[in-house]
């Protein structure tokens, strides 16, 4: 669906404004799809992201700050997400042996098993997007360029 129809707006200040709005609307669309795919597993996209980060550590426990740094949604509260995942017995939290003030987090076997179950559904949803490799490369390059935007202006 065209952006104009999606948000019921015919005119935009500039092509750049339309592009930014299109990215925001599309990100929301993708998040909604991912949320629906994760709902049967009683996971949010943010919780799933924490679990993926932990799986990527290959069994090595990590700090909450490392998880926060790698989160896709930087506004997420990693501590709260970990609390919920720990309640579900998908992650384990324990005192860091090198620094008793720090908590380390690792994924449980149940968490790894759940990720394996979810993986194929998410892969299927990603491959259902009919983009060629060249089109995906173009989008990736453009999005990388846009994320440099913050460094070119003073947001504070």
Buried (B, 14 or more C-beta within 10 A) or exposed (E): EEBEEBBEEEEBEEEEEBBBBBBEBEEEEBBEBBBEBBEEBEBBBBBBBBBBBBBEBEEEBBBBEBBBEBBEEEEBEBEEBBEBBBEBEBBBBEEBEEEEEEBBBBBBEEBBEBBEEBEEBBEEBEEEEEEEEEEEEEEEEEEEEEEEEEEEEEEE
